[in-house]
């Protein structure tokens, strides 16, 4: 026992060792506190009743499942989209588009109000249309999205434009068609030929830089040749002349 007490006395007799022991004890205590806090408060789910209620469980609807359209549905979708563009978008025979649109797209308008042409459908001038292209974007059992590109005539003063159109299956009894449920522009296309010509005419002409005389252009070239070739030749000639003069002086004094 005396050996143990003597060893402890020797260890604690050094101030440096005492400081190290105190620092080690402090670090161990701090680690213990952090471990306790981490284990005690890492999961608050059981102690936070505000996140849970006794009411019915709110269910999130499953994402729509993609489904390939039948040939009949695909033909009907394209025919409905074409009729909608010919009537509502191009603002011709607007009343014919009423029967192929959903209440969501009409936004509460009556048929009489719809026929005025002041409708929530982005228009495109009918006289400017050259071609309309359709691309299937997504299809499901009761919902279809198409990409639509309206290309302008070369003489038109409007640019082409792209649209997204969505169609929902008509669920009314006895009907087997599709209704336009969504129409929104997605961006402008390339300008028409007439617009490009007008832009080119309106663009300010770029002033041409005055061309330098041919003689002035050759001056820098001549200076470079003079420095590269003439300078070494001049130095060589000067040294050669000095050598010849020194040789003559040497021979004259030696004679």
C-alpha positions as CSV (number, residue, x, y, z in Angstrom):
1,X,0.0,0.0,0.0
2,X,2.9,2.3,0.8
3,X,4.2,1.8,-2.7
4,X,0.8,2.8,-4.2
5,X,0.6,5.9,-2.0
6,X,4.1,6.8,-2.9
7,X,3.5,6.4,-6.6
8,X,0.4,8.6,-6.3
9,X,2.3,11.2,-4.2
10,X,5.1,11.3,-6.9
11,X,2.5,11.7,-9.7
12,X,0.7,14.5,-7.9
13,X,3.9,16.2,-6.8
14,X,4.5,17.6,-10.3
15,X,2.4,20.7,-11.1
16,X,2.4,19.7,-14.8
17,X,1.0,16.3,-14.1
18,X,-1.7,17.8,-11.8
19,X,-2.8,20.2,-14.6
20,X,-2.9,17.3,-17.1
21,X,-5.1,15.2,-14.7
22,X,-7.5,18.1,-14.1
23,X,-7.8,18.7,-17.9
24,X,-8.4,15.0,-18.5
25,X,-11.1,14.9,-15.8
26,X,-12.8,17.9,-17.2
27,X,-12.8,16.4,-20.8
28,X,-14.2,13.1,-19.5
29,X,-17.0,14.9,-17.6
30,X,-17.9,17.1,-20.6
31,X,-18.1,14.0,-22.8
32,X,-20.4,12.3,-20.3
33,X,-22.7,15.3,-20.3
34,X,-22.8,15.5,-24.1
35,X,-23.6,11.8,-24.3
36,X,-26.4,12.1,-21.8
37,X,-28.0,15.1,-23.6
38,X,-27.7,13.3,-27.0
39,X,-29.4,10.1,-25.7
40,X,-32.0,12.0,-23.7
41,X,-33.1,14.6,-26.3
42,X,-32.2,13.0,-29.7
43,X,-35.8,11.7,-30.3
44,X,-38.5,14.1,-29.3
45,X,-41.3,12.3,-31.2
46,X,-42.7,10.6,-28.1
47,X,-42.7,13.9,-26.1
48,X,-44.2,16.2,-28.8
49,X,-47.9,15.4,-28.9
50,X,-48.7,18.5,-31.1
51,X,-47.5,16.6,-34.1
52,X,-50.1,13.9,-33.7
53,X,-53.9,14.1,-33.4
54,X,-56.7,11.7,-33.0
55,X,-58.4,12.9,-36.2
56,X,-58.5,11.0,-39.5
57,X,-55.3,10.3,-41.3
58,X,-54.6,12.7,-44.1
59,X,-53.9,10.6,-47.2
60,X,-51.7,12.0,-50.0
61,X,-53.0,11.0,-53.4
62,X,-50.8,8.7,-55.4
63,X,-49.0,10.2,-58.4
64,X,-50.7,9.8,-61.7
65,X,-49.8,6.6,-63.6
66,X,-48.7,7.0,-67.2
67,X,-50.7,4.9,-69.6
68,X,-50.5,4.5,-73.4
69,X,-53.6,5.8,-75.2
70,X,-55.5,3.6,-77.6
71,X,-55.6,4.6,-81.2
72,X,-59.2,5.8,-80.9
73,X,-58.4,8.0,-77.8
74,X,-55.3,9.4,-79.5
75,X,-57.3,10.3,-82.6
76,X,-60.1,11.9,-80.5
77,X,-57.5,13.9,-78.4
78,X,-55.9,15.3,-81.6
79,X,-59.3,16.1,-83.1
80,X,-60.4,17.9,-80.0
81,X,-57.2,19.9,-79.6
82,X,-57.4,21.0,-83.3
83,X,-61.0,22.1,-82.9
84,X,-60.1,24.0,-79.7
85,X,-57.3,25.9,-81.4
86,X,-59.3,26.6,-84.6
87,X,-62.1,28.1,-82.5
88,X,-61.0,29.4,-79.1
89,X,-57.3,30.1,-79.8
90,X,-57.7,31.6,-83.2
91,X,-61.0,33.3,-82.1
92,X,-63.1,31.9,-84.9
93,X,-66.4,30.3,-84.2
94,X,-65.8,30.7,-80.5
95,X,-69.1,29.2,-79.5
96,X,-68.1,25.8,-81.0
97,X,-65.3,25.6,-78.3
98,X,-67.8,25.7,-75.4
99,X,-68.8,22.1,-75.6
100,X,-65.2,20.8,-75.6
101,X,-63.9,22.8,-72.6
102,X,-64.2,22.0,-68.9
103,X,-65.6,24.3,-66.2
104,X,-62.1,24.7,-64.8
105,X,-60.9,26.3,-68.1
106,X,-64.0,28.4,-68.4
107,X,-63.4,29.9,-64.9
108,X,-67.1,30.5,-64.2
109,X,-68.0,32.2,-67.5
110,X,-71.4,31.7,-68.9
111,X,-71.8,30.6,-72.5
112,X,-72.9,34.1,-73.5
113,X,-69.9,35.6,-71.8
114,X,-67.7,33.0,-73.5
115,X,-69.0,33.9,-76.9
116,X,-67.8,37.5,-76.6
117,X,-64.2,36.3,-77.0
118,X,-63.0,37.7,-73.7
119,X,-62.0,34.3,-72.5
120,X,-59.1,33.0,-70.4
121,X,-57.4,31.5,-73.4
122,X,-54.2,33.0,-74.9
123,X,-55.0,33.7,-78.5
124,X,-53.0,33.6,-81.7
125,X,-53.9,35.6,-84.9
126,X,-55.6,33.2,-87.3
127,X,-54.3,35.1,-90.4
128,X,-50.7,34.5,-89.3
129,X,-50.8,30.7,-89.0
130,X,-48.8,28.7,-91.4
131,X,-48.7,25.3,-89.6
132,X,-49.6,23.8,-86.3
133,X,-47.6,20.8,-84.9
134,X,-48.6,18.5,-82.1
135,X,-46.4,16.3,-79.9
136,X,-47.7,13.9,-77.2
137,X,-46.1,14.9,-73.8
138,X,-47.8,12.6,-71.3
139,X,-50.8,10.4,-71.2
140,X,-52.7,8.6,-68.5
141,X,-56.1,6.9,-68.2
142,X,-58.1,10.1,-68.0
143,X,-55.6,12.9,-68.6
144,X,-53.4,13.8,-71.6
145,X,-50.8,16.6,-72.2
146,X,-49.7,17.8,-75.6
147,X,-47.0,20.2,-76.8
148,X,-48.3,22.5,-79.5
149,X,-46.2,24.7,-81.8
150,X,-47.9,27.3,-84.0
151,X,-45.6,28.4,-86.8
152,X,-46.3,31.7,-88.5
153,X,-46.3,32.6,-92.2
154,X,-43.2,34.2,-93.7
155,X,-45.2,37.4,-94.3
156,X,-46.6,37.5,-90.7
157,X,-45.6,40.1,-88.2
158,X,-45.7,37.8,-85.2
159,X,-43.3,35.1,-84.1
160,X,-44.2,31.5,-83.6
161,X,-45.3,30.3,-80.2
162,X,-45.3,27.1,-78.2
163,X,-48.2,26.0,-75.9
164,X,-49.1,23.2,-73.5
165,X,-52.6,21.8,-73.7
166,X,-54.1,19.4,-71.3
167,X,-57.2,17.3,-72.0
168,X,-59.4,15.4,-69.5
169,X,-61.6,12.5,-70.3
170,X,-65.3,13.5,-70.5
171,X,-66.9,11.6,-67.6
172,X,-70.5,12.6,-68.3
173,X,-72.8,9.6,-68.8
174,X,-73.1,8.5,-72.4
175,X,-70.0,10.5,-73.6
176,X,-66.7,9.1,-74.6
177,X,-64.8,12.2,-75.7
178,X,-62.1,14.5,-74.2
179,X,-62.4,18.0,-73.0
180,X,-59.8,20.8,-73.0
181,X,-58.8,21.4,-69.4
182,X,-55.6,23.4,-69.7
183,X,-54.0,25.9,-72.1
184,X,-50.9,28.0,-71.4
185,X,-48.1,29.5,-73.5
186,X,-44.6,28.1,-72.8
187,X,-42.5,30.4,-74.9
188,X,-41.9,32.2,-78.2
189,X,-40.5,30.5,-81.2
190,X,-38.4,31.8,-84.0
191,X,-39.5,35.1,-85.6
192,X,-41.0,35.0,-89.0
193,X,-39.2,36.0,-92.2
194,X,-40.9,39.4,-92.3
195,X,-39.8,40.0,-88.7
196,X,-36.2,39.1,-89.4
197,X,-36.2,41.5,-92.4
198,X,-37.7,44.3,-90.3
199,X,-35.2,43.8,-87.6
200,X,-32.3,43.8,-90.1
201,X,-33.6,47.1,-91.5
202,X,-34.0,48.7,-88.1
203,X,-30.6,47.7,-86.9
204,X,-28.1,50.6,-87.1
205,X,-25.4,50.1,-89.8
206,X,-22.0,49.3,-88.3
207,X,-19.5,52.0,-89.5
208,X,-16.6,50.6,-91.4
209,X,-13.2,51.5,-90.2
210,X,-11.2,53.7,-92.5
211,X,-8.6,51.6,-94.3
212,X,-4.9,52.7,-93.9
213,X,-2.8,53.4,-97.0
214,X,-0.8,50.4,-98.1
215,X,2.5,52.3,-97.6
216,X,1.7,52.9,-93.9
217,X,1.0,49.2,-93.4
218,X,4.5,48.3,-94.8
219,X,6.3,50.7,-92.5
220,X,6.2,48.5,-89.4
221,X,7.3,45.5,-91.6
222,X,10.3,47.4,-92.9
223,X,11.3,48.5,-89.4
224,X,11.2,44.9,-88.2
225,X,13.3,43.7,-91.1
226,X,15.8,46.5,-90.4
227,X,16.1,45.6,-86.8
228,X,16.4,41.8,-87.4
229,X,18.8,42.0,-90.4
230,X,20.3,45.5,-90.5
231,X,21.4,45.8,-86.9
232,X,23.5,42.6,-86.8
233,X,25.1,43.6,-90.2
234,X,25.9,47.0,-88.9
235,X,27.5,45.7,-85.7
236,X,29.5,43.2,-87.7
237,X,30.8,45.9,-90.1
238,X,31.8,48.2,-87.3
239,X,33.8,45.5,-85.5
240,X,35.4,44.4,-88.8
241,X,36.5,48.0,-89.5
242,X,37.9,48.4,-86.0
243,X,39.9,45.2,-86.4
244,X,41.3,46.2,-89.8
245,X,42.3,49.6,-88.4
246,X,44.0,48.1,-85.3
247,X,45.9,45.6,-87.6
248,X,47.2,48.5,-89.8
249,X,48.3,50.4,-86.7
250,X,50.1,47.3,-85.4
251,X,52.0,46.7,-88.7
252,X,52.9,50.4,-88.9
253,X,54.5,50.4,-85.5
254,X,56.2,47.1,-86.1
255,X,57.9,48.2,-89.3
